[in-house]
Each structure stands twice: as structure tokens, then as C-alpha cells.
Amino acid sequence: MPGWENDKQLHSNYISSKPDSPGYTEDQAAEVSRFRARLLELSTTVSTHPFWESVEAGDRVAARMELKHAHEPAGA
């Protein structure tokens, strides 16, 4: 991605900026692609699992949200 530079901030001489991004290497791009494919596979597996047929249709969204937080300690 191209870099950028903002205007000078009010009451300051600071000018925020970011240099151009070098981008991903071929190996990094392949790894990101592999992770995204795996995420899609796992998401599909969870969301289409037969278990969800046992949950009332009106309760499925709440049950899925609860599942998203199952790894958190109780009371968090």
C-alpha cells in the first residue's frame, strides 16, 4: 500500500506519516491465503453443523454468540 502524510496538527509541529508498505512476500501471501481458506472451511463446518438443528430457530443467534465467547473465563 502506498504511504501517506497528514497535515500538521493544530498546536503542534508533529506531522503523522506512514512509509510505503513493502507488501507481502510470495511466502507470506501464500500463508495468508492458506489461513483464509482454513478459516472459511472451519466457519462453514461450525455454522452448518447438524447440532444447530437441535436449537430452536429463534435461539440460534444467541447460542452462536455464546459459543463465540465460550473460551472466556466465567464472569468476564
All heavy atoms as a GROMACS GRO file, in nm:
protein
  598
    1MET      N    1   0.085  -0.117   0.000
    1MET     CA    2   0.000   0.000   0.000
    1MET      C    3   0.089   0.124   0.000
    1MET      O    4   0.197   0.123   0.059
    1MET     CB    5  -0.090   0.000   0.123
    1MET     CG    6  -0.194  -0.111   0.124
    1MET     SD    7  -0.314  -0.093   0.257
    1MET     CE    8  -0.402   0.049   0.200
    2PRO      N    9   0.041   0.227  -0.062
    2PRO     CA   10   0.121   0.350  -0.064
    2PRO      C   11   0.121   0.417   0.074
    2PRO      O   12   0.026   0.405   0.151
    2PRO     CB   13   0.049   0.437  -0.167
    2PRO     CG   14  -0.090   0.385  -0.172
    2PRO     CD   15  -0.080   0.238  -0.141
    3GLY      N   16   0.230   0.484   0.103
    3GLY     CA   17   0.239   0.558   0.228
    3GLY      C   18   0.156   0.685   0.222
    3GLY      O   19   0.094   0.716   0.120
    4TRP      N   20   0.156   0.759   0.332
    4TRP     CA   21   0.079   0.883   0.336
    4TRP      C   22   0.141   0.977   0.438
    4TRP      O   23   0.220   0.938   0.522
    4TRP     CB   24  -0.067   0.856   0.372
    4TRP     CG   25  -0.085   0.773   0.496
    4TRP    CD1   26  -0.099   0.638   0.500
    4TRP    CD2   27  -0.086   0.817   0.632
    4TRP    NE1   28  -0.110   0.595   0.631
    4TRP    CE2   29  -0.103   0.703   0.714
    4TRP    CE3   30  -0.076   0.940   0.694
    4TRP    CZ2   31  -0.108   0.710   0.853
    4TRP    CZ3   32  -0.081   0.947   0.832
    4TRP    CH2   33  -0.098   0.832   0.909
    5GLU      N   34   0.104   1.105   0.428
    5GLU     CA   35   0.146   1.206   0.525
    5GLU      C   36   0.028   1.299   0.550
    5GLU      O   37  -0.035   1.347   0.456
    5GLU     CB   38   0.265   1.285   0.470
    5GLU     CG   39   0.320   1.384   0.570
    5GLU     CD   40   0.449   1.447   0.521
    5GLU    OE1   41   0.548   1.374   0.503
    5GLU    OE2   42   0.448   1.570   0.501
    6ASN      N   43  -0.004   1.320   0.677
    6ASN     CA   44  -0.114   1.409   0.715
    6ASN      C   45  -0.065   1.552   0.725
    6ASN      O   46   0.056   1.580   0.728
    6ASN     CB   47  -0.172   1.368   0.850
    6ASN     CG   48  -0.281   1.265   0.837
    6ASN    OD1   49  -0.332   1.239   0.729
    6ASN    ND2   50  -0.316   1.204   0.948
    7ASP      N   51  -0.160   1.643   0.737
    7ASP     CA   52  -0.128   1.784   0.760
    7ASP      C   53  -0.074   1.801   0.902
    7ASP      O   54  -0.096   1.717   0.989
    7ASP     CB   55  -0.253   1.870   0.743
    7ASP     CG   56  -0.307   1.865   0.601
    7ASP    OD1   57  -0.226   1.843   0.508
    7ASP    OD2   58  -0.429   1.883   0.583
    8LYS      N   59  -0.006   1.911   0.922
    8LYS     CA   60   0.044   1.946   1.055
    8LYS      C   61  -0.074   1.955   1.152
    8LYS      O   62  -0.179   2.009   1.118
    8LYS     CB   63   0.118   2.079   1.050
    8LYS     CG   64   0.180   2.123   1.180
    8LYS     CD   65   0.258   2.250   1.160
    8LYS     CE   66   0.213   2.369   1.237
    8LYS     NZ   67   0.123   2.364   1.342
    9GLN      N   68  -0.056   1.902   1.272
    9GLN     CA   69  -0.161   1.904   1.374
    9GLN      C   70  -0.167   2.042   1.441
    9GLN      O   71  -0.064   2.108   1.460
    9GLN     CB   72  -0.135   1.797   1.480
    9GLN     CG   73  -0.129   1.657   1.425
    9GLN     CD   74  -0.260   1.614   1.364
    9GLN    OE1   75  -0.364   1.623   1.428
    9GLN    NE2   76  -0.257   1.569   1.241
   10LEU      N   77  -0.286   2.083   1.477
   10LEU     CA   78  -0.308   2.211   1.543
   10LEU      C   79  -0.229   2.215   1.674
   10LEU      O   80  -0.230   2.118   1.750
   10LEU     CB   81  -0.459   2.228   1.571
   10LEU     CG   82  -0.503   2.361   1.629
   10LEU    CD1   83  -0.472   2.476   1.533
   10LEU    CD2   84  -0.652   2.357   1.660
   11HIS      N   85  -0.163   2.324   1.701
   11HIS     CA   86  -0.084   2.347   1.824
   11HIS      C   87   0.030   2.248   1.836
   11HIS      O   88   0.073   2.214   1.946
   11HIS     CB   89  -0.172   2.339   1.950
   11HIS     CG   90  -0.291   2.428   1.947
   11HIS    ND1   91  -0.280   2.565   1.939
   11HIS    CD2   92  -0.423   2.401   1.949
   11HIS    CE1   93  -0.401   2.618   1.938
   11HIS    NE2   94  -0.491   2.520   1.943
   12SER      N   95   0.082   2.201   1.725
   12SER     CA   96   0.192   2.105   1.728
   12SER      C   97   0.267   2.114   1.596
   12SER      O   98   0.212   2.153   1.494
   12SER     CB   99   0.137   1.964   1.746
   12SER     OG  100   0.240   1.869   1.728
   13ASN      N  101   0.392   2.078   1.599
   13ASN     CA  102   0.470   2.069   1.476
   13ASN      C  103   0.472   1.926   1.422
   13ASN      O  104   0.536   1.898   1.323
   13ASN     CB  105   0.613   2.117   1.499
   13ASN     CG  106   0.619   2.267   1.519
   13ASN    OD1  107   0.539   2.340   1.462
   13ASN    ND2  108   0.712   2.312   1.601
   14TYR      N  109   0.402   1.835   1.491
   14TYR     CA  110   0.402   1.694   1.453
   14TYR      C  111   0.322   1.670   1.326
   14TYR      O  112   0.209   1.718   1.311
   14TYR     CB  113   0.345   1.609   1.566
   14TYR     CG  114   0.341   1.461   1.534
   14TYR    CD1  115   0.458   1.387   1.531
   14TYR    CD2  116   0.221   1.399   1.505
   14TYR    CE1  117   0.455   1.253   1.501
   14TYR    CE2  118   0.217   1.264   1.474
   14TYR     CZ  119   0.335   1.191   1.473
   14TYR     OH  120   0.331   1.058   1.443
   15ILE      N  121   0.379   1.600   1.234
   15ILE     CA  122   0.311   1.560   1.111
   15ILE      C  123   0.315   1.407   1.107
   15ILE      O  124   0.422   1.348   1.095
   15ILE     CB  125   0.378   1.619   0.986
   15ILE    CG1  126   0.375   1.772   0.991
   15ILE    CG2  127   0.314   1.566   0.859
   15ILE    CD1  128   0.450   1.840   0.879
   16SER      N  129   0.198   1.344   1.119
   16SER     CA  130   0.196   1.198   1.117
   16SER      C  131   0.211   1.148   0.975
   16SER      O  132   0.164   1.210   0.879
   16SER     CB  133   0.067   1.145   1.180
   16SER     OG  134  -0.044   1.191   1.109
   17SER      N  135   0.279   1.034   0.962
   17SER     CA  136   0.300   0.977   0.828
   17SER      C  137   0.331   0.828   0.841
   17SER      O  138   0.365   0.779   0.948
   17SER     CB  139   0.416   1.047   0.760
   17SER     OG  140   0.536   1.026   0.831
   18LYS      N  141   0.314   0.759   0.731
   18LYS     CA  142   0.349   0.617   0.721
   18LYS      C  143   0.424   0.598   0.590
   18LYS      O  144   0.381   0.649   0.486
   18LYS     CB  145   0.224   0.527   0.719
   18LYS     CG  146   0.149   0.522   0.849
   18LYS     CD  147   0.222   0.436   0.948
   18LYS     CE  148   0.141   0.428   1.076
   18LYS     NZ  149   0.211   0.370   1.184
   19PRO      N  150   0.533   0.523   0.591
   19PRO     CA  151   0.604   0.497   0.466
   19PRO      C  152   0.529   0.396   0.380
   19PRO      O  153   0.437   0.329   0.428
   19PRO     CB  154   0.738   0.440   0.513
   19PRO     CG  155   0.707   0.377   0.646
   19PRO     CD  156   0.600   0.463   0.707
   20ASP      N  157   0.569   0.385   0.254
   20ASP     CA  158   0.509   0.284   0.167
   20ASP      C  159   0.528   0.146   0.229
   20ASP      O  160   0.633   0.116   0.286
   20ASP     CB  161   0.576   0.284   0.029
   20ASP     CG  162   0.541   0.406  -0.054
   20ASP    OD1  163   0.445   0.476  -0.018
   20ASP    OD2  164   0.611   0.431  -0.153
   21SER      N  165   0.428   0.063   0.218
   21SER     CA  166   0.437  -0.074   0.267
   21SER      C  167   0.511  -0.158   0.163
   21SER      O  168   0.485  -0.148   0.043
   21SER     CB  169   0.297  -0.132   0.287
   21SER     OG  170   0.305  -0.270   0.312
   22PRO      N  171   0.602  -0.242   0.210
   22PRO     CA  172   0.672  -0.327   0.114
   22PRO      C  173   0.582  -0.439   0.061
   22PRO      O  174   0.617  -0.506  -0.036
   22PRO     CB  175   0.788  -0.384   0.195
   22PRO     CG  176   0.741  -0.382   0.336
   22PRO     CD  177   0.650  -0.262   0.346
   23GLY      N  178   0.467  -0.459   0.125
   23GLY     CA  179   0.376  -0.565   0.081
   23GLY      C  180   0.421  -0.701   0.133
   23GLY      O  181   0.519  -0.713   0.206
   24TYR      N  182   0.347  -0.802   0.095
   24TYR     CA  183   0.380  -0.938   0.136
   24TYR      C  184   0.482  -0.999   0.042
   24TYR      O  185   0.483  -0.972  -0.078
   24TYR     CB  186   0.255  -1.028   0.130
   24TYR     CG  187   0.150  -1.003   0.234
   24TYR    CD1  188   0.016  -1.002   0.200
   24TYR    CD2  189   0.183  -0.984   0.367
   24TYR    CE1  190  -0.083  -0.982   0.294
   24TYR    CE2  191   0.086  -0.964   0.463
   24TYR     CZ  192  -0.047  -0.963   0.426
   24TYR     OH  193  -0.144  -0.944   0.521
   25THR      N  194   0.564  -1.087   0.098
   25THR     CA  195   0.647  -1.170   0.013
   25THR      C  196   0.556  -1.278  -0.046
   25THR      O  197   0.442  -1.295  -0.002
   25THR     CB  198   0.760  -1.238   0.093
   25THR    OG1  199   0.701  -1.327   0.188
   25THR    CG2  200   0.847  -1.136   0.165
   26GLU      N  201   0.604  -1.352  -0.143
   26GLU     CA  202   0.523  -1.460  -0.201
   26GLU      C  203   0.486  -1.563  -0.095
   26GLU      O  204   0.374  -1.613  -0.093
   26GLU     CB  205   0.596  -1.525  -0.318
   26GLU     CG  206   0.599  -1.440  -0.442
   26GLU     CD  207   0.661  -1.512  -0.560
   26GLU    OE1  208   0.658  -1.637  -0.564
   26GLU    OE2  209   0.712  -1.443  -0.650
   27ASP      N  210   0.580  -1.594  -0.006
   27ASP     CA  211   0.553  -1.691   0.102
   27ASP      C  212   0.447  -1.638   0.198
   27ASP      O  213   0.358  -1.712   0.239
   27ASP     CB  214   0.681  -1.723   0.180
   27ASP     CG  215   0.779  -1.806   0.100
   27ASP    OD1  216   0.737  -1.868   0.000
   27ASP    OD2  217   0.899  -1.809   0.138
   28GLN      N  218   0.456  -1.510   0.234
   28GLN     CA  219   0.358  -1.452   0.325
   28GLN      C  220   0.219  -1.448   0.259
   28GLN      O  221   0.120  -1.479   0.324
   28GLN     CB  222   0.399  -1.310   0.364
   28GLN     CG  223   0.519  -1.305   0.456
   28GLN     CD  224   0.571  -1.164   0.475
   28GLN    OE1  225   0.566  -1.081   0.383
   28GLN    NE2  226   0.625  -1.136   0.593
   29ALA      N  227   0.212  -1.413   0.132
   29ALA     CA  228   0.084  -1.409   0.062
   29ALA      C  229   0.023  -1.548   0.055
   29ALA      O  230  -0.098  -1.565   0.074
   29ALA     CB  231   0.103  -1.352  -0.078
   30ALA      N  232   0.105  -1.649   0.032
   30ALA     CA  233   0.055  -1.787   0.027
   30ALA      C  234   0.004  -1.830   0.164
   30ALA      O  235  -0.099  -1.897   0.175
   30ALA     CB  236   0.166  -1.881  -0.020
   31GLU      N  237   0.075  -1.791   0.270
   31GLU     CA  238   0.033  -1.826   0.407
   31GLU      C  239  -0.099  -1.758   0.442
   31GLU      O  240  -0.188  -1.821   0.500
   31GLU     CB  241   0.143  -1.786   0.506
   31GLU     CG  242   0.121  -1.836   0.645
   31GLU     CD  243   0.151  -1.984   0.664
   31GLU    OE1  244   0.177  -2.054   0.565
   31GLU    OE2  245   0.148  -2.029   0.779
   32VAL      N  246  -0.114  -1.632   0.408
   32VAL     CA  247  -0.239  -1.559   0.433
   32VAL      C  248  -0.353  -1.627   0.358
   32VAL      O  249  -0.462  -1.649   0.412
   32VAL     CB  250  -0.227  -1.410   0.394
   32VAL    CG1  251  -0.363  -1.343   0.390
   32VAL    CG2  252  -0.135  -1.337   0.491
   33SER      N  253  -0.328  -1.664   0.235
   33SER     CA  254  -0.430  -1.731   0.154
   33SER      C  255  -0.469  -1.864   0.217
   33SER      O  256  -0.587  -1.898   0.223
   33SER     CB  257  -0.377  -1.752   0.012
   33SER     OG  258  -0.473  -1.814  -0.068
   34ARG      N  259  -0.370  -1.938   0.265
   34ARG     CA  260  -0.396  -2.067   0.330
   34ARG      C  261  -0.479  -2.047   0.458
   34ARG      O  262  -0.575  -2.119   0.483
   34ARG     CB  263  -0.264  -2.137   0.364
   34ARG     CG  264  -0.280  -2.279   0.414
   34ARG     CD  265  -0.145  -2.343   0.442
   34ARG     NE  266  -0.077  -2.285   0.555
   34ARG     CZ  267  -0.106  -2.310   0.683
   34ARG    NH1  268  -0.205  -2.390   0.714
   34ARG    NH2  269  -0.038  -2.253   0.780
   35PHE      N  270  -0.443  -1.947   0.538
   35PHE     CA  271  -0.519  -1.919   0.661
   35PHE      C  272  -0.663  -1.879   0.630
   35PHE      O  273  -0.756  -1.922   0.698
   35PHE     CB  274  -0.452  -1.807   0.742
   35PHE     CG  275  -0.330  -1.849   0.818
   35PHE    CD1  276  -0.224  -1.762   0.832
   35PHE    CD2  277  -0.320  -1.974   0.876
   35PHE    CE1  278  -0.110  -1.798   0.903
   35PHE    CE2  279  -0.207  -2.012   0.947
   35PHE     CZ  280  -0.102  -1.924   0.960
   36ARG      N  281  -0.683  -1.797   0.529
   36ARG     CA  282  -0.819  -1.754   0.493
   36ARG      C  283  -0.904  -1.872   0.445
   36ARG      O  284  -1.022  -1.882   0.479
   36ARG     CB  285  -0.814  -1.645   0.387
   36ARG     CG  286  -0.767  -1.513   0.444
   36ARG     CD  287  -0.769  -1.404   0.341
   36ARG     NE  288  -0.734  -1.277   0.404
   36ARG     CZ  289  -0.686  -1.173   0.338
   36ARG    NH1  290  -0.670  -1.179   0.208
   36ARG    NH2  291  -0.657  -1.063   0.403
   37ALA      N  292  -0.843  -1.959   0.367
   37ALA     CA  293  -0.915  -2.078   0.320
   37ALA      C  294  -0.952  -2.167   0.437
   37ALA      O  295  -1.063  -2.220   0.445
   37ALA     CB  296  -0.831  -2.154   0.218
   38ARG      N  297  -0.861  -2.184   0.532
   38ARG     CA  298  -0.888  -2.268   0.650
   38ARG      C  299  -0.997  -2.204   0.736
   38ARG      O  300  -1.084  -2.274   0.789
   38ARG     CB  301  -0.760  -2.286   0.731
   38ARG     CG  302  -0.774  -2.373   0.853
   38ARG     CD  303  -0.796  -2.518   0.816
   38ARG     NE  304  -0.789  -2.599   0.938
   38ARG     CZ  305  -0.865  -2.704   0.960
   38ARG    NH1  306  -0.949  -2.745   0.869
   38ARG    NH2  307  -0.854  -2.771   1.072
   39LEU      N  308  -0.992  -2.073   0.752
   39LEU     CA  309  -1.094  -2.002   0.829
   39LEU      C  310  -1.232  -2.022   0.766
   39LEU      O  311  -1.330  -2.049   0.836
   39LEU     CB  312  -1.062  -1.854   0.839
   39LEU     CG  313  -1.163  -1.765   0.910
   39LEU    CD1  314  -1.180  -1.808   1.055
   39LEU    CD2  315  -1.121  -1.620   0.902
   40LEU      N  316  -1.241  -2.011   0.636
   40LEU     CA  317  -1.367  -2.032   0.566
   40LEU      C  318  -1.416  -2.175   0.585
   40LEU      O  319  -1.534  -2.198   0.613
   40LEU     CB  320  -1.352  -1.999   0.417
   40LEU     CG  321  -1.476  -2.020   0.332
   40LEU    CD1  322  -1.591  -1.932   0.382
   40LEU    CD2  323  -1.445  -1.991   0.186
   41GLU      N  324  -1.325  -2.270   0.574
   41GLU     CA  325  -1.361  -2.411   0.593
   41GLU      C  326  -1.415  -2.436   0.734
   41GLU      O  327  -1.520  -2.498   0.752
   41GLU     CB  328  -1.238  -2.498   0.568
   41GLU     CG  329  -1.257  -2.645   0.594
   41GLU     CD  330  -1.126  -2.723   0.592
   41GLU    OE1  331  -1.025  -2.672   0.541
   41GLU    OE2  332  -1.126  -2.836   0.643
   42LEU      N  333  -1.345  -2.386   0.834
   42LEU     CA  334  -1.387  -2.408   0.973
   42LEU      C  335  -1.518  -2.334   1.004
   42LEU      O  336  -1.605  -2.388   1.073
   42LEU     CB  337  -1.278  -2.364   1.070
   42LEU     CG  338  -1.151  -2.448   1.067
   42LEU    CD1  339  -1.042  -2.384   1.153
   42LEU    CD2  340  -1.178  -2.591   1.111
   43SER      N  341  -1.532  -2.212   0.954
   43SER     CA  342  -1.654  -2.136   0.976
   43SER      C  343  -1.775  -2.207   0.916
   43SER      O  344  -1.881  -2.215   0.977
   43SER     CB  345  -1.642  -1.997   0.914
   43SER     OG  346  -1.539  -1.925   0.975
   44THR      N  347  -1.756  -2.261   0.797
   44THR     CA  348  -1.864  -2.335   0.731
   44THR      C  349  -1.898  -2.461   0.810
   44THR      O  350  -2.017  -2.494   0.829
   44THR     CB  351  -1.824  -2.370   0.587
   44THR    OG1  352  -1.795  -2.250   0.517
   44THR    CG2  353  -1.934  -2.445   0.515
   45THR      N  354  -1.796  -2.531   0.857
   45THR     CA  355  -1.818  -2.653   0.935
   45THR      C  356  -1.899  -2.624   1.061
   45THR      O  357  -1.995  -2.696   1.092
   45THR     CB  358  -1.684  -2.719   0.973
   45THR    OG1  359  -1.614  -2.752   0.852
   45THR    CG2  360  -1.704  -2.842   1.056
   46VAL      N  361  -1.863  -2.518   1.132
   46VAL     CA  362  -1.934  -2.484   1.255
   46VAL      C  363  -2.076  -2.437   1.227
   46VAL      O  364  -2.173  -2.482   1.290
   46VAL     CB  365  -1.857  -2.377   1.336
   46VAL    CG1  366  -1.941  -2.324   1.451
   46VAL    CG2  367  -1.727  -2.435   1.389
   47SER      N  368  -2.092  -2.348   1.130
   47SER     CA  369  -2.224  -2.290   1.107
   47SER      C  370  -2.323  -2.386   1.043
   47SER      O  371  -2.444  -2.367   1.054
   47SER     CB  372  -2.213  -2.162   1.023
   47SER     OG  373  -2.161  -2.192   0.896
   48THR      N  374  -2.275  -2.490   0.977
   48THR     CA  375  -2.366  -2.586   0.914
   48THR      C  376  -2.370  -2.719   0.989
   48THR      O  377  -2.431  -2.815   0.940
   48THR     CB  378  -2.324  -2.613   0.768
   48THR    OG1  379  -2.191  -2.668   0.766
   48THR    CG2  380  -2.330  -2.486   0.686
   49HIS      N  381  -2.310  -2.725   1.107
   49HIS     CA  382  -2.308  -2.850   1.185
   49HIS      C  383  -2.451  -2.891   1.220
   49HIS      O  384  -2.535  -2.805   1.252
   49HIS     CB  385  -2.225  -2.830   1.312
   49HIS     CG  386  -2.195  -2.957   1.383
   49HIS    ND1  387  -2.284  -3.017   1.468
   49HIS    CD2  388  -2.086  -3.037   1.378
   49HIS    CE1  389  -2.232  -3.129   1.515
   49HIS    NE2  390  -2.111  -3.143   1.462
   50PRO      N  391  -2.482  -3.020   1.217
   50PRO     CA  392  -2.616  -3.068   1.250
   50PRO      C  393  -2.666  -3.027   1.389
   50PRO      O  394  -2.786  -3.023   1.414
   50PRO     CB  395  -2.605  -3.220   1.239
   50PRO     CG  396  -2.486  -3.245   1.154
   50PRO     CD  397  -2.394  -3.128   1.173
   51PHE      N  398  -2.575  -2.995   1.480
   51PHE     CA  399  -2.615  -2.953   1.615
   51PHE      C  400  -2.715  -2.839   1.610
   51PHE      O  401  -2.809  -2.833   1.691
   51PHE     CB  402  -2.492  -2.909   1.696
   51PHE     CG  403  -2.528  -2.833   1.820
   51PHE    CD1  404  -2.573  -2.899   1.933
   51PHE    CD2  405  -2.519  -2.694   1.823
   51PHE    CE1  406  -2.609  -2.828   2.048
   51PHE    CE2  407  -2.554  -2.624   1.937
   51PHE     CZ  408  -2.599  -2.691   2.049
   52TRP      N  409  -2.697  -2.744   1.516
   52TRP     CA  410  -2.782  -2.626   1.514
   52TRP      C  411  -2.927  -2.657   1.485
   52TRP      O  412  -3.016  -2.579   1.519
   52TRP     CB  413  -2.726  -2.523   1.414
   52TRP     CG  414  -2.590  -2.478   1.457
   52TRP    CD1  415  -2.473  -2.503   1.392
   52TRP    CD2  416  -2.556  -2.407   1.575
   52TRP    NE1  417  -2.367  -2.451   1.464
   52TRP    CE2  418  -2.416  -2.391   1.577
   52TRP    CE3  419  -2.628  -2.354   1.681
   52TRP    CZ2  420  -2.348  -2.324   1.679
   52TRP    CZ3  421  -2.561  -2.288   1.783
   52TRP    CH2  422  -2.423  -2.274   1.781
   53GLU      N  423  -2.955  -2.773   1.427
   53GLU     CA  424  -3.094  -2.815   1.406
   53GLU      C  425  -3.163  -2.848   1.538
   53GLU      O  426  -3.285  -2.843   1.547
   53GLU     CB  427  -3.100  -2.935   1.312
   53GLU     CG  428  -3.052  -2.906   1.171
   53GLU     CD  429  -3.137  -2.801   1.101
   53GLU    OE1  430  -3.262  -2.802   1.117
   53GLU    OE2  431  -3.079  -2.718   1.029
   54SER      N  432  -3.082  -2.879   1.641
   54SER     CA  433  -3.140  -2.912   1.772
   54SER      C  434  -3.170  -2.788   1.855
   54SER      O  435  -3.231  -2.797   1.961
   54SER     CB  436  -3.046  -3.005   1.850
   54SER     OG  437  -2.930  -2.936   1.891
   55VAL      N  438  -3.128  -2.672   1.808
   55VAL     CA  439  -3.152  -2.545   1.878
   55VAL      C  440  -3.271  -2.478   1.810
   55VAL      O  441  -3.278  -2.471   1.687
   55VAL     CB  442  -3.028  -2.454   1.871
   55VAL    CG1  443  -3.054  -2.322   1.940
   55VAL    CG2  444  -2.906  -2.524   1.932
   56GLU      N  445  -3.364  -2.428   1.891
   56GLU     CA  446  -3.481  -2.357   1.836
   56GLU      C  447  -3.434  -2.245   1.743
   56GLU      O  448  -3.337  -2.174   1.773
   56GLU     CB  449  -3.565  -2.297   1.949
   56GLU     CG  450  -3.638  -2.399   2.034
   56GLU     CD  451  -3.752  -2.467   1.958
   56GLU    OE1  452  -3.815  -2.401   1.874
   56GLU    OE2  453  -3.772  -2.587   1.982
   57ALA      N  454  -3.502  -2.228   1.632
   57ALA     CA  455  -3.462  -2.129   1.532
   57ALA      C  456  -3.445  -1.990   1.592
   57ALA      O  457  -3.350  -1.918   1.561
   57ALA     CB  458  -3.562  -2.125   1.418
   58GLY      N  459  -3.533  -1.951   1.681
   58GLY     CA  460  -3.526  -1.819   1.743
   58GLY      C  461  -3.412  -1.803   1.841
   58GLY      O  462  -3.378  -1.691   1.879
   59ASP      N  463  -3.351  -1.913   1.883
   59ASP     CA  464  -3.243  -1.910   1.982
   59ASP      C  465  -3.105  -1.929   1.920
   59ASP      O  466  -3.003  -1.923   1.989
   59ASP     CB  467  -3.264  -2.019   2.087
   59ASP     CG  468  -3.390  -1.997   2.169
   59ASP    OD1  469  -3.432  -1.881   2.183
   59ASP    OD2  470  -3.447  -2.098   2.217
   60ARG      N  471  -3.098  -1.954   1.790
   60ARG     CA  472  -2.970  -1.988   1.726
   60ARG      C  473  -2.870  -1.874   1.729
   60ARG      O  474  -2.751  -1.896   1.753
   60ARG     CB  475  -2.993  -2.035   1.583
   60ARG     CG  476  -3.053  -2.172   1.579
   60ARG     CD  477  -3.070  -2.224   1.439
   60ARG     NE  478  -3.153  -2.344   1.445
   60ARG     CZ  479  -3.230  -2.385   1.348
   60ARG    NH1  480  -3.234  -2.318   1.234
   60ARG    NH2  481  -3.302  -2.494   1.362
   61VAL      N  482  -2.914  -1.752   1.705
   61VAL     CA  483  -2.820  -1.640   1.705
   61VAL      C  484  -2.759  -1.625   1.844
   61VAL      O  485  -2.637  -1.613   1.858
   61VAL     CB  486  -2.888  -1.509   1.660
   61VAL    CG1  487  -2.796  -1.390   1.682
   61VAL    CG2  488  -2.930  -1.519   1.514
   62ALA      N  489  -2.841  -1.629   1.948
   62ALA     CA  490  -2.790  -1.616   2.084
   62ALA      C  491  -2.695  -1.731   2.118
   62ALA      O  492  -2.591  -1.711   2.180
   62ALA     CB  493  -2.905  -1.611   2.184
   63ALA      N  494  -2.729  -1.852   2.073
   63ALA     CA  495  -2.644  -1.969   2.100
   63ALA      C  496  -2.510  -1.955   2.029
   63ALA      O  497  -2.405  -1.988   2.085
   63ALA     CB  498  -2.715  -2.096   2.058
   64ARG      N  499  -2.511  -1.905   1.906
   64ARG     CA  500  -2.385  -1.886   1.832
   64ARG      C  501  -2.301  -1.777   1.897
   64ARG      O  502  -2.178  -1.788   1.903
   64ARG     CB  503  -2.414  -1.856   1.686
   64ARG     CG  504  -2.459  -1.980   1.610
   64ARG     CD  505  -2.482  -1.952   1.464
   64ARG     NE  506  -2.511  -2.078   1.396
   64ARG     CZ  507  -2.592  -2.090   1.292
   64ARG    NH1  508  -2.654  -1.985   1.243
   64ARG    NH2  509  -2.612  -2.208   1.236
   65MET      N  510  -2.364  -1.672   1.944
   65MET     CA  511  -2.290  -1.566   2.013
   65MET      C  512  -2.228  -1.620   2.142
   65MET      O  513  -2.115  -1.585   2.177
   65MET     CB  514  -2.381  -1.447   2.043
   65MET     CG  515  -2.427  -1.373   1.919
   65MET     SD  516  -2.292  -1.310   1.818
   65MET     CE  517  -2.229  -1.183   1.923
   66GLU      N  518  -2.302  -1.704   2.212
   66GLU     CA  519  -2.250  -1.765   2.334
   66GLU      C  520  -2.129  -1.852   2.302
   66GLU      O  521  -2.030  -1.854   2.375
   66GLU     CB  522  -2.360  -1.848   2.400
   66GLU     CG  523  -2.332  -1.885   2.543
   66GLU     CD  524  -2.451  -1.951   2.610
   66GLU    OE1  525  -2.566  -1.910   2.585
   66GLU    OE2  526  -2.428  -2.045   2.688
   67LEU      N  527  -2.137  -1.927   2.193
   67LEU     CA  528  -2.026  -2.012   2.151
   67LEU      C  529  -1.901  -1.929   2.122
   67LEU      O  530  -1.790  -1.970   2.156
   67LEU     CB  531  -2.066  -2.093   2.027
   67LEU     CG  532  -1.960  -2.184   1.968
   67LEU    CD1  533  -1.920  -2.292   2.070
   67LEU    CD2  534  -2.011  -2.249   1.840
   68LYS      N  535  -1.918  -1.811   2.063
   68LYS     CA  536  -1.804  -1.724   2.032
   68LYS      C  537  -1.729  -1.683   2.158
   68LYS      O  538  -1.609  -1.656   2.154
   68LYS     CB  539  -1.852  -1.598   1.960
   68LYS     CG  540  -1.892  -1.622   1.817
   68LYS     CD  541  -1.954  -1.500   1.755
   68LYS     CE  542  -1.858  -1.387   1.741
   68LYS     NZ  543  -1.914  -1.273   1.664
   69HIS      N  544  -1.798  -1.679   2.272
   69HIS     CA  545  -1.737  -1.634   2.397
   69HIS      C  546  -1.706  -1.749   2.492
   69HIS      O  547  -1.668  -1.725   2.608
   69HIS     CB  548  -1.827  -1.530   2.465
   69HIS     CG  549  -1.844  -1.407   2.382
   69HIS    ND1  550  -1.749  -1.309   2.374
   69HIS    CD2  551  -1.946  -1.366   2.300
   69HIS    CE1  552  -1.790  -1.214   2.291
   69HIS    NE2  553  -1.909  -1.246   2.246
   70ALA      N  554  -1.721  -1.872   2.448
   70ALA     CA  555  -1.702  -1.989   2.534
   70ALA      C  556  -1.560  -1.999   2.589
   70ALA      O  557  -1.540  -2.056   2.697
   70ALA     CB  558  -1.737  -2.117   2.458
   71HIS      N  559  -1.463  -1.945   2.521
   71HIS     CA  560  -1.323  -1.954   2.566
   71HIS      C  561  -1.292  -1.855   2.679
   71HIS      O  562  -1.189  -1.868   2.744
   71HIS     CB  563  -1.229  -1.927   2.448
   71HIS     CG  564  -1.236  -1.786   2.399
   71HIS    ND1  565  -1.339  -1.740   2.319
   71HIS    CD2  566  -1.156  -1.680   2.423
   71HIS    CE1  567  -1.320  -1.612   2.294
   71HIS    NE2  568  -1.210  -1.573   2.355
   72GLU      N  569  -1.380  -1.758   2.703
   72GLU     CA  570  -1.355  -1.657   2.806
   72GLU      C  571  -1.384  -1.712   2.944
   72GLU      O  572  -1.475  -1.794   2.961
   72GLU     CB  573  -1.442  -1.534   2.779
   72GLU     CG  574  -1.409  -1.466   2.647
   72GLU     CD  575  -1.506  -1.356   2.612
   72GLU    OE1  576  -1.605  -1.335   2.686
   72GLU    OE2  577  -1.484  -1.292   2.508
   73PRO      N  578  -1.310  -1.667   3.044
   73PRO     CA  579  -1.338  -1.712   3.182
   73PRO      C  580  -1.478  -1.668   3.226
   73PRO      O  581  -1.528  -1.565   3.180
   73PRO     CB  582  -1.231  -1.645   3.268
   73PRO     CG  583  -1.148  -1.561   3.177
   73PRO     CD  584  -1.200  -1.575   3.037
   74ALA      N  585  -1.538  -1.743   3.312
   74ALA     CA  586  -1.673  -1.711   3.363
   74ALA      C  587  -1.671  -1.574   3.429
   74ALA      O  588  -1.578  -1.539   3.502
   74ALA     CB  589  -1.718  -1.817   3.462
   75GLY      N  590  -1.774  -1.495   3.403
   75GLY     CA  591  -1.787  -1.363   3.463
   75GLY      C  592  -1.709  -1.254   3.391
   75GLY      O  593  -1.703  -1.141   3.437
   76ALA      N  594  -1.648  -1.287   3.278
   76ALA     CA  595  -1.569  -1.185   3.205
   76ALA      C  596  -1.658  -1.097   3.121
   76ALA      O  597  -1.762  -1.128   3.080
   76ALA     CB  598  -1.465  -1.252   3.115
   0.00000   0.00000   0.00000
